[in-house]
Amino acid sequence: MEYEELDEKERLKGDVKIPTRVLFKRTLAYVKPEIKGFVFAGLLILLNIVFDILLPLIIKAITQNLTSGTFDLPWFGTIAGADMSKVGICIAYIVALTVTYFAVSVLNNVFLYFESMILQKSGQSIIYNLRMDVFKHIEGMSQNQFTEMPVGSLVTRVANYTQSMSDLFTNVIVSVIRNLLTIVGVYAIMFAINVQMSLFMLIPLVLIFVSSLFFRKYVGKAFRHERKTVSDINAFLNENLSGMKITQIFNQQERKASEFDVKNDAKRKASWRVILGFGVYRPLVTFIYVSSLAMMFWVGASIGLSGAEIVAFYYYLGKFFHPVEQLADQLNNIEKAMSASERLFNLMDVQPEVRDLPDAIDVDKFEGRIEFKNVWFAYEKDDWILKDVSFVIEPRQTCAFVGATGAGKTTILSLIVRNYEIQKGQILIDGIDIAHIKIKSLRRAIGQMLQDVFLFSGTVKSNISLHDDTISDDAIKDACRYVNADSFIEKLPKGYDEEVIERGENFSQGQRQLMSFARTVLHDPQILILDEATANIDTETEVLIQESLEKIRNIGTMLVVAHRLSTIQHADQIIVLQNGEIIEHGNHQELLSHHGYYYKLYQLQFENKA
């Protein structure tokens, strides 16, 4: 199957092979903005290679003059060693060659420094843009797509794989170009020194080329498999470190260690395959180099090369095989980068399942009228969670959803903010189908308070403002007072600057919920969603939250899911769901008078409470 024909789930797995031409084209798009830097660095590389090739010629000239007994001097011609009247000129000539060798070496390293700095700067800019694109793409993915891709795998792609791509731009590509040009340049000089010897040197070059082709084919598969095992380990660690408390409570350490051992062993075996490939390839290249030296001395003696020419060939063989060996090493990094880019671009080719339509509009402000028209929805095909659901919530009304677990309450709230797309029917806000409202515009108007409040590392203030510097400290404090969050924040040692550790574990569930309320109120929503926001909190904090809820009702239309029926008695309307269908609809008193499903739930909770 062609890569372009693969479906989203196959791309999401990330281990699908992408054609090299596609990888090259897409990678080049990130290189183009930095092309000037690469061109300038390329010029420095050329100068670097030229100087590098000239150095053995200077050594050859020094060796030839010192060993032959005669000196070939510019402007002075050939001077015999016995001519003592010109010995000073000869010494000066040798000194000049030595100084030239030193100066060329220094200049060579200066060029190398500037070349490296330019490449590092350009390479880091490319990776910065790539990493930002990957992160923004992940932010735009739909909720159900996150369930199909473990968080650890996403972290690996953003952090580890972009680093492999960074090495490609800052080191690998440059080294490959430098080494290829060096090989060509060195061979040209060797050809100029002696054609016959140079032709013999083609034999080891062909051997290395053929072995490299076999090596790349083998190690490419090995690297792709190793990358997959790395993602698997990171995904496992992310999940199990987050759930370590449960693992320890239920004494499951040994079982989890066994599971990790399986993944760790798979990584070890995958890495061993890569190491085995290089363990064979590198010694093979070294063996070919040593054999070439032996052949050079034997052929040189056979065809009558001078001592200076043999010395020159000896140095040039080193400069010829050194870049060849480096190319072999760079194959390692090239395959890493190719494997990394495949998994990155596979991810970036996954289109969000929920996205703006071409005619989607921005809405500055909503009145808050919400209508479901014959809505059908299923997470999986034909497994309907909502079945022909219809209702209307008028602006500034409070509507509560009640029903057993799995009845579809939370699903309704998720559909309103377009976490998922419905299969049939319509959802309208102020008479506009939400499918025709830009997602950012829609979600900007909706404040969500969930049962599981997530707090980021930082301070209380930054968690409430979500790092929005345009929000003043006074506005933050006013929002906290409005929802009674100030009652505990101002008692903290550092107040609003109190540090929040990972996931807000240094605050109680109720305190985190009050901060969530403040965060929502601060961002001025016209529609509020509370999904079990009052569950799992202590009695004292529940009183504060109930007072906050009474105030929040005045902000806009409110949708509430709550198992505690005492928290929704004053709702304007209550919708009772069962198996994805509405079975009752009315306010608290009306539903009690019907003696139906809601009445039974209320009686059950009342009896339990009694």
C-alpha positions as CSV (number, residue, x, y, z in Angstrom):
1,M,0.0,0.0,0.0
2,E,1.3,3.5,-0.9
3,Y,2.1,5.8,2.0
4,E,-0.4,8.4,0.7
5,E,-3.2,5.7,0.9
6,L,-2.7,4.8,4.6
7,D,-5.4,5.7,7.0
8,E,-5.0,7.9,10.1
9,K,-4.7,5.0,12.6
10,E,-1.8,3.5,10.6
11,R,0.0,6.9,10.5
12,L,-0.7,7.3,14.2
13,K,1.3,4.2,15.0
14,G,4.3,6.0,13.7
15,D,6.3,3.0,12.5
16,V,5.1,3.2,8.8
17,K,7.9,3.6,6.3
18,I,7.8,6.9,4.4
19,P,9.5,7.0,1.0
20,T,12.9,8.7,1.1
21,R,11.9,11.3,-1.5
22,V,8.9,12.3,0.7
23,L,11.2,12.6,3.8
24,F,13.7,14.7,1.8
25,K,11.1,17.0,0.4
26,R,9.5,17.7,3.8
27,T,12.8,18.1,5.5
28,L,13.9,20.5,2.9
29,A,11.0,22.8,3.7
30,Y,12.5,23.4,7.2
31,V,15.9,24.0,5.7
32,K,14.9,26.7,3.2
33,P,14.6,29.5,5.8
34,E,18.2,28.9,6.9
35,I,19.6,28.3,3.4
36,K,21.9,31.4,3.5
37,G,23.6,30.1,6.6
38,F,24.1,26.7,5.0
39,V,25.5,28.3,1.8
40,F,28.0,30.4,3.7
41,A,29.0,27.4,5.8
42,G,29.4,25.4,2.6
43,L,31.9,27.9,1.3
44,L,33.8,27.6,4.5
45,I,33.7,23.8,4.2
46,L,35.2,24.1,0.6
47,L,38.0,26.3,1.9
48,N,38.5,23.9,4.8
49,I,38.8,21.0,2.4
50,V,41.2,22.8,0.1
51,F,43.5,23.7,2.9
52,D,43.2,20.2,4.3
53,I,44.2,18.7,0.9
54,L,47.1,21.2,0.6
55,L,48.8,20.2,3.8
56,P,50.2,16.8,2.6
57,L,51.5,18.6,-0.6
58,I,53.5,20.9,1.7
59,I,54.8,17.8,3.6
60,K,55.7,16.2,0.2
61,A,57.6,19.3,-0.8
62,I,59.6,19.4,2.5
63,T,60.3,15.7,2.3
64,Q,61.4,15.8,-1.4
65,N,63.8,18.7,-0.8
66,L,65.3,17.2,2.3
67,T,65.7,13.6,1.0
68,S,66.8,14.3,-2.6
69,G,69.9,16.4,-1.8
70,T,68.6,19.1,-4.2
71,F,66.2,22.0,-3.6
72,D,63.6,23.1,-6.2
73,L,63.1,26.8,-5.2
74,P,60.8,29.3,-6.9
75,W,62.8,32.0,-8.7
76,F,66.1,30.3,-7.8
77,G,65.7,27.1,-9.8
78,T,67.4,23.8,-8.7
79,I,70.1,24.2,-6.0
80,A,72.4,21.2,-5.3
81,G,73.0,20.3,-1.7
82,A,76.7,20.8,-2.2
83,D,76.4,24.4,-3.1
84,M,77.2,25.9,0.3
85,S,76.9,29.5,-0.9
86,K,73.1,29.2,-1.1
87,V,72.5,27.1,2.0
88,G,70.8,30.0,3.7
89,I,68.3,30.3,0.9
90,C,67.6,26.6,1.2
91,I,67.1,26.8,4.9
92,A,64.9,29.9,4.5
93,Y,62.8,27.9,1.9
94,I,62.3,25.0,4.3
95,V,61.4,27.4,7.1
96,A,58.9,29.2,4.8
97,L,57.3,25.9,3.9
98,T,57.1,25.0,7.7
99,V,55.6,28.4,8.5
100,T,53.1,28.0,5.6
101,Y,52.1,24.6,6.9
102,F,51.5,26.1,10.4
103,A,49.6,29.1,9.0
104,V,47.4,26.9,6.8
105,S,46.6,24.7,9.8
106,V,45.6,27.6,11.9
107,L,43.5,29.2,9.2
108,N,41.9,25.8,8.6
109,N,40.8,25.6,12.2
110,V,39.5,29.2,12.2
111,F,37.3,28.4,9.2
112,L,36.2,25.2,11.0
113,Y,35.2,27.2,14.1
114,F,33.0,29.7,12.2
115,E,31.6,26.9,10.0
116,S,30.6,25.0,13.2
117,M,29.0,28.0,14.8
118,I,26.9,28.9,11.7
119,L,25.8,25.3,11.3
120,Q,24.8,25.0,15.0
121,K,22.8,28.2,14.9
122,S,21.0,27.3,11.7
123,G,20.4,23.7,12.8
124,Q,19.0,24.8,16.2
125,S,16.6,27.3,14.4
126,I,15.4,24.5,12.2
127,I,14.8,22.1,15.1
128,Y,13.1,24.9,17.1
129,N,10.6,25.4,14.2
130,L,10.1,21.7,13.8
131,R,9.6,21.1,17.5
132,M,7.0,24.0,17.7
133,D,5.2,22.6,14.6
134,V,5.0,19.1,16.2
135,F,3.8,20.5,19.5
136,K,1.2,22.7,17.9
137,H,0.0,19.8,15.8
138,I,-0.4,17.7,18.9
139,E,-2.4,20.5,20.6
140,G,-4.8,20.4,17.7
141,M,-5.4,16.7,17.7
142,S,-8.8,15.4,18.8
143,Q,-9.5,13.8,22.2
144,N,-10.0,10.3,20.9
145,Q,-6.7,10.4,19.0
146,F,-4.9,10.9,22.3
147,T,-6.4,7.6,23.6
148,E,-4.9,5.8,20.6
149,M,-1.4,7.2,21.2
150,P,0.2,6.9,24.6
151,V,1.5,10.2,26.2
152,G,5.0,8.7,26.6
153,S,5.2,8.1,22.8
154,L,4.2,11.7,22.1
155,V,6.8,12.9,24.6
156,T,9.5,10.8,22.8
157,R,8.6,12.3,19.5
158,V,8.7,15.9,20.6
159,A,11.9,15.5,22.7
160,N,14.0,12.6,21.5
161,Y,13.2,12.4,17.8
162,T,13.6,16.2,17.3
163,Q,17.1,15.8,18.9
164,S,18.0,13.2,16.4
165,M,16.9,15.5,13.6
166,S,19.0,18.3,15.2
167,D,22.1,16.1,14.9
168,L,21.2,15.6,11.3
169,F,21.3,19.3,10.5
170,T,24.2,20.4,12.7
171,N,26.6,17.4,12.3
172,V,25.5,14.6,10.0
173,I,24.7,16.4,6.7
174,V,27.7,18.7,7.0
175,S,30.0,15.7,7.8
176,V,28.7,13.7,4.9
177,I,29.2,16.6,2.4
178,R,32.6,17.4,3.8
179,N,33.7,13.8,3.6
180,L,32.4,13.3,0.1
181,L,34.1,16.4,-1.1
182,T,37.3,15.4,0.7
183,I,37.2,12.0,-0.9
184,V,36.8,13.5,-4.4
185,G,39.5,16.2,-3.8
186,V,42.0,13.7,-2.3
187,Y,41.5,11.3,-5.1
188,A,42.0,14.0,-7.6
189,I,45.4,14.9,-6.0
190,M,46.4,11.3,-5.8
191,F,45.5,10.9,-9.5
192,A,47.7,13.9,-10.3
193,I,50.6,12.4,-8.4
194,N,50.4,9.0,-10.0
195,V,47.6,7.7,-12.3
196,Q,48.6,4.0,-12.0
197,M,48.6,4.0,-8.1
198,S,45.3,5.9,-8.0
199,L,43.6,3.3,-10.2
200,F,44.7,0.6,-7.8
201,M,43.1,2.6,-5.0
202,L,39.7,2.3,-6.7
203,I,39.5,-1.4,-5.6
204,P,39.1,-0.7,-1.9
205,L,36.7,2.2,-2.6
206,V,34.4,-0.1,-4.5
207,L,34.6,-2.7,-1.7
208,I,33.6,-0.1,0.9
209,F,30.7,1.2,-1.3
210,V,29.2,-2.3,-1.8
211,S,29.5,-3.2,1.9
212,S,27.9,0.2,2.8
213,L,24.9,-0.6,0.7
214,F,24.3,-3.9,2.5
215,F,25.0,-2.3,5.8
216,R,22.4,0.5,5.3
217,K,19.7,-1.9,4.3
218,Y,20.3,-4.0,7.4
219,V,20.7,-1.2,10.0
220,G,17.8,0.8,8.6
221,K,15.3,-1.9,9.7
222,A,17.1,-2.4,13.0
223,F,16.9,1.3,13.8
224,R,13.2,1.5,13.0
225,H,12.5,-1.4,15.3
226,E,14.7,0.2,18.0
227,R,12.8,3.5,17.8
228,K,9.6,1.6,18.4
229,T,10.9,-0.1,21.5
230,V,12.1,3.3,22.9
231,S,8.5,4.7,22.4
232,D,7.0,1.6,24.1
233,I,9.3,2.0,27.1
234,N,8.5,5.7,27.4
235,A,4.8,5.1,27.1
236,F,5.0,2.4,29.8
237,L,7.0,4.6,32.2
238,N,4.7,7.6,31.7
239,E,1.6,5.5,32.5
240,N,3.1,3.5,35.4
241,L,5.0,6.3,37.1
242,S,1.7,8.4,37.1
243,G,-0.1,5.4,38.6
244,M,2.6,4.4,41.1
245,K,0.3,5.0,44.0
246,I,-2.2,2.4,42.8
247,T,0.6,0.0,42.0
248,Q,1.9,0.2,45.6
249,I,-1.5,0.2,47.2
250,F,-2.4,-3.1,45.5
251,N,1.2,-4.5,45.9
252,Q,1.6,-4.9,42.1
253,Q,5.3,-4.0,42.0
254,E,6.5,-7.4,40.9
255,R,4.0,-7.7,38.1
256,K,4.8,-4.3,36.8
257,A,8.5,-5.0,37.1
258,S,7.9,-8.2,35.0
259,E,6.0,-6.2,32.4
260,F,8.8,-3.6,32.2
261,D,11.4,-6.4,31.9
262,V,9.7,-7.6,28.7
263,K,9.8,-4.1,27.2
264,N,13.3,-3.5,28.4
265,D,14.5,-6.8,27.0
266,A,12.9,-6.0,23.6
267,K,14.9,-2.7,23.7
268,R,18.1,-4.5,24.6
269,K,17.6,-7.0,21.7
270,A,16.8,-4.2,19.2
271,S,19.9,-2.2,20.3
272,W,22.0,-5.4,20.1
273,R,21.0,-5.8,16.4
274,V,22.2,-2.3,15.7
275,I,25.4,-2.8,17.6
276,L,26.0,-6.1,15.8
277,G,25.7,-4.4,12.5
278,F,28.3,-1.7,13.4
279,G,30.5,-4.4,15.1
280,V,30.9,-6.0,11.7
281,Y,31.0,-2.9,9.5
282,R,33.6,-0.8,11.3
283,P,36.3,-3.5,11.5
284,L,35.6,-4.3,7.9
285,V,36.3,-0.7,6.9
286,T,39.5,-0.7,9.0
287,F,40.6,-4.0,7.5
288,I,40.2,-2.6,4.0
289,Y,42.2,0.5,5.0
290,V,45.1,-1.5,6.4
291,S,45.1,-3.7,3.2
292,S,45.1,-0.6,1.1
293,L,48.3,0.6,2.9
294,A,50.0,-2.7,2.3
295,M,48.9,-2.6,-1.4
296,M,50.1,1.0,-1.7
297,F,53.7,0.1,-0.4
298,W,53.8,-3.0,-2.6
299,V,52.5,-1.3,-5.8
300,G,54.6,1.8,-5.1
301,A,57.8,-0.2,-4.9
302,S,56.8,-2.2,-8.0
303,I,56.2,0.8,-10.2
304,G,59.2,2.8,-8.8
305,L,57.6,5.6,-6.9
306,S,60.0,8.0,-5.2
307,G,60.1,8.2,-1.4
308,A,58.4,11.6,-1.4
309,E,55.5,10.3,-3.6
310,I,55.1,7.3,-1.2
311,V,55.0,9.6,1.8
312,A,52.4,11.8,0.0
313,F,50.3,8.7,-0.9
314,Y,50.6,7.5,2.7
315,Y,49.2,10.8,4.0
316,Y,46.6,11.0,1.3
317,L,45.4,7.4,2.0
318,G,44.8,8.5,5.6
319,K,42.9,11.5,4.4
320,F,41.1,9.3,1.9
321,F,40.0,6.5,4.3
322,H,39.4,8.8,7.4
323,P,36.3,10.4,5.7
324,V,35.2,7.0,4.4
325,E,35.3,5.7,8.0
326,Q,33.4,8.8,9.2
327,L,30.8,8.2,6.5
328,A,30.4,4.7,7.9
329,D,29.9,6.2,11.4
330,Q,27.5,8.9,10.0
331,L,25.3,6.1,8.6
332,N,24.4,5.4,12.2
333,N,23.2,9.0,12.7
334,I,21.6,9.1,9.3
335,E,19.5,6.1,10.0
336,K,18.6,7.5,13.4
337,A,17.5,10.7,11.8
338,M,15.6,8.9,9.0
339,S,13.8,6.7,11.6
340,A,13.0,9.8,13.8
341,S,11.8,11.9,10.8
342,E,9.5,9.0,9.7
343,R,7.8,8.9,13.1
344,L,7.6,12.7,13.4
345,F,6.1,13.1,9.9
346,N,3.7,10.2,10.5
347,L,2.4,12.0,13.5
348,M,2.1,15.3,11.6
349,D,0.2,13.6,8.8
350,V,-2.5,12.6,11.3
351,Q,-5.3,15.2,10.7
352,P,-7.5,16.1,13.7
353,E,-10.8,14.3,13.4
354,V,-12.5,17.5,14.6
355,R,-11.5,20.6,12.6
356,D,-12.9,23.8,11.2
357,L,-15.0,23.7,8.1
358,P,-14.0,26.0,5.2
359,D,-17.0,28.3,5.9
360,A,-16.6,28.3,9.7
361,I,-17.2,31.7,11.4
362,D,-15.9,33.5,14.4
363,V,-18.5,34.5,17.1
364,D,-17.5,37.2,19.5
365,K,-20.2,36.6,22.1
366,F,-22.9,34.0,22.7
367,E,-26.3,34.6,24.3
368,G,-26.2,31.0,25.4
369,R,-29.2,29.2,23.8
370,I,-28.3,25.6,23.3
371,E,-30.3,23.1,21.2
372,F,-29.8,19.4,20.4
373,K,-31.7,18.3,17.4
374,N,-32.1,14.5,17.0
375,V,-28.4,13.9,17.9
376,W,-26.9,10.5,17.4
377,F,-23.4,9.7,18.6
378,A,-21.1,6.7,18.9
379,Y,-17.4,6.5,19.8
380,E,-17.2,3.2,17.9
381,K,-19.3,2.5,14.8
382,D,-22.9,1.7,15.5
383,D,-22.3,1.4,19.3
384,W,-24.6,4.4,20.0
385,I,-24.0,6.4,23.2
386,L,-26.7,9.0,22.3
387,K,-29.8,8.0,20.4
388,D,-32.0,10.7,18.9
389,V,-31.4,13.2,21.7
390,S,-33.3,16.5,21.5
391,F,-33.6,19.3,24.0
392,V,-33.4,23.1,24.3
393,I,-31.7,25.2,27.0
394,E,-32.6,28.9,27.1
395,P,-30.0,31.6,27.7
396,R,-28.8,31.8,31.4
397,Q,-30.7,28.8,32.3
398,T,-29.1,26.0,34.5
399,C,-29.6,22.6,33.1
400,A,-28.6,19.4,35.0
401,F,-28.1,16.0,33.5
402,V,-28.8,12.9,35.6
403,G,-28.5,9.2,35.0
404,A,-26.5,6.1,35.6
405,T,-22.8,5.8,34.6
406,G,-22.6,5.4,30.9
407,A,-26.0,7.0,30.2
408,G,-24.3,9.7,28.0
409,K,-24.2,12.7,30.4
410,T,-20.5,13.6,30.0
411,T,-20.7,12.8,26.3
412,I,-23.3,15.5,25.8
413,L,-20.9,18.0,27.5
414,S,-18.0,16.8,25.3
415,L,-20.0,17.2,22.1
416,I,-21.0,20.8,23.0
417,V,-17.3,21.8,23.0
418,R,-16.6,19.6,19.9
419,N,-14.2,17.2,21.5
420,Y,-16.0,14.8,19.1
421,E,-18.1,15.0,16.0
422,I,-21.7,13.7,16.0
423,Q,-22.8,11.2,13.4
424,K,-26.4,12.5,13.0
425,G,-28.5,15.5,13.9
426,Q,-27.4,19.0,14.9
427,I,-26.1,20.9,17.9
428,L,-26.9,24.6,17.8
429,I,-25.8,27.6,19.9
430,D,-27.9,30.7,19.4
431,G,-29.3,29.1,16.3
432,I,-25.9,28.4,14.7
433,D,-24.7,24.9,14.0
434,I,-21.5,24.5,16.1
435,A,-20.0,22.6,13.1
436,H,-19.9,26.1,11.4
437,I,-18.3,27.9,14.3
438,K,-14.5,28.0,14.5
439,I,-13.4,25.7,17.3
440,K,-11.2,28.3,19.0
441,S,-14.1,30.8,19.0
442,L,-16.5,28.1,20.4
443,R,-14.2,27.0,23.2
444,R,-13.3,30.5,24.1
445,A,-16.9,31.1,25.1
446,I,-17.2,28.0,27.2
447,G,-15.8,27.5,30.6
448,Q,-15.3,24.0,31.8
449,M,-15.0,22.8,35.4
450,L,-14.3,19.1,35.6
451,Q,-14.1,16.5,38.4
452,D,-10.4,15.9,37.9
453,V,-8.8,19.4,38.1
454,F,-5.4,19.6,36.5
455,L,-2.9,22.1,37.9
456,F,0.3,22.9,36.2
457,S,3.7,23.4,37.9
458,G,4.1,27.1,38.7
459,T,2.3,29.3,41.2
460,V,-1.3,29.7,42.2
461,K,-1.5,32.9,40.2
462,S,-0.1,31.4,37.0
463,N,-2.5,28.4,37.3
464,I,-5.5,30.7,37.6
465,S,-4.4,33.1,34.8
466,L,-2.9,30.3,32.7
467,H,0.2,32.5,32.2
468,D,-1.7,35.2,30.5
469,D,0.3,38.3,31.2
470,T,-2.5,40.6,30.1
471,I,-4.5,39.7,33.1
472,S,-3.8,41.9,36.1
473,D,-3.3,40.8,39.7
474,D,-6.4,42.6,40.8
475,A,-8.5,40.7,38.2
476,I,-7.1,37.4,39.5
477,K,-7.9,38.3,43.1
478,D,-11.4,39.5,42.2
479,A,-12.1,36.2,40.5
480,C,-10.9,34.3,43.6
481,R,-13.1,36.4,45.9
482,Y,-16.0,35.8,43.6
483,V,-15.8,32.0,44.0
484,N,-14.5,32.0,47.6
485,A,-11.1,30.7,46.6
486,D,-9.5,33.6,48.5
487,S,-10.5,32.0,51.8
488,F,-7.6,29.6,51.6
489,I,-5.2,31.3,49.1
490,E,-4.6,34.3,51.3
491,K,-3.7,32.0,54.2
492,L,-0.9,30.4,52.2
493,P,2.7,31.4,53.2
494,K,3.3,33.1,49.8
495,G,-0.4,33.8,49.0
496,Y,-1.0,33.9,45.2
497,D,2.8,33.2,44.6
498,E,2.6,29.9,46.5
499,E,4.3,27.2,44.4
500,V,2.2,24.4,42.9
501,I,3.9,21.1,42.6
502,E,3.2,18.6,39.8
503,R,-0.5,18.0,39.4
504,G,-1.2,20.3,42.4
505,E,-0.6,17.5,44.9
506,N,0.1,20.0,47.7
507,F,-3.5,21.2,47.6
508,S,-6.7,19.3,48.5
509,Q,-9.3,18.3,46.0
510,G,-11.6,21.0,47.1
511,Q,-8.9,23.7,46.9
512,R,-8.0,22.6,43.4
513,Q,-11.7,22.8,42.5
514,L,-12.0,26.4,43.8
515,M,-8.9,27.4,41.8
516,S,-10.6,25.8,38.8
517,F,-13.7,27.9,39.4
518,A,-11.6,31.1,39.7
519,R,-9.8,30.2,36.5
520,T,-13.1,29.7,34.6
521,V,-14.7,32.9,35.9
522,L,-11.5,34.9,35.2
523,H,-11.8,34.1,31.5
524,D,-15.3,35.4,31.2
525,P,-17.3,32.5,29.6
526,Q,-20.9,32.8,28.4
527,I,-21.5,29.1,28.9
528,L,-20.4,27.1,31.8
529,I,-20.0,23.3,32.1
530,L,-19.6,21.5,35.4
531,D,-18.9,17.8,35.1
532,E,-19.0,16.3,38.6
533,A,-17.2,19.4,39.8
534,T,-18.6,18.9,43.3
535,A,-17.7,15.3,43.7
536,N,-15.0,14.0,46.1
537,I,-14.7,17.1,48.3
538,D,-14.9,17.6,52.0
539,T,-18.0,19.0,53.7
540,E,-16.4,22.3,54.6
541,T,-15.2,23.0,51.1
542,E,-18.6,21.9,49.7
543,V,-20.3,24.8,51.5
544,L,-17.8,27.2,49.8
545,I,-18.4,25.6,46.4
546,Q,-22.2,25.7,46.8
547,E,-21.9,29.4,47.5
548,S,-19.7,29.8,44.5
549,L,-22.1,27.9,42.3
550,E,-24.9,30.3,43.3
551,K,-22.8,33.2,42.1
552,I,-21.6,31.5,38.9
553,R,-25.2,30.8,37.9
554,N,-25.5,34.6,37.1
555,I,-22.6,34.5,34.6
556,G,-24.3,32.6,31.8
557,T,-26.0,29.3,30.7
558,M,-24.9,26.5,32.9
559,L,-24.8,22.8,32.2
560,V,-24.2,20.5,35.2
561,V,-23.6,16.8,35.6
562,A,-23.9,15.7,39.2
563,H,-24.6,12.5,41.1
564,R,-25.4,14.5,44.2
565,L,-29.0,15.5,43.5
566,S,-28.9,18.0,46.4
567,T,-26.6,20.2,44.3
568,I,-29.0,20.5,41.3
569,Q,-32.4,21.0,43.0
570,H,-32.5,24.6,42.0
571,A,-31.7,23.9,38.3
572,D,-34.2,25.4,35.8
573,Q,-34.5,22.0,34.1
574,I,-33.2,18.5,34.8
575,I,-32.7,16.0,31.9
576,V,-32.7,12.3,33.0
577,L,-30.8,10.0,30.7
578,Q,-30.8,6.2,30.4
579,N,-29.0,4.2,27.8
580,G,-28.4,7.3,25.7
581,E,-32.0,8.4,25.6
582,I,-33.9,11.1,27.5
583,I,-36.5,9.4,29.7
584,E,-37.6,12.3,31.8
585,H,-37.4,16.1,31.6
586,G,-38.5,18.9,33.9
587,N,-37.5,20.8,37.1
588,H,-36.9,19.2,40.5
589,Q,-40.5,19.4,41.8
590,E,-42.0,18.3,38.5
591,L,-39.8,15.2,38.3
592,L,-40.6,14.3,41.9
593,S,-44.3,14.6,41.3
594,H,-44.0,12.1,38.4
595,H,-42.7,9.4,40.7
596,G,-40.4,8.1,37.9
597,Y,-36.7,7.3,37.6
598,Y,-35.6,10.6,39.1
599,Y,-37.9,10.2,42.1
600,K,-36.4,6.8,42.8
601,L,-32.9,8.2,42.6
602,Y,-33.8,11.0,45.0
603,Q,-35.5,8.7,47.4
604,L,-32.5,6.4,47.4
605,Q,-30.0,9.2,48.1
606,F,-32.3,10.6,50.8
607,E,-32.6,7.3,52.5
608,N,-28.9,6.7,52.4
609,K,-28.3,10.1,53.8
610,A,-30.8,9.5,56.5
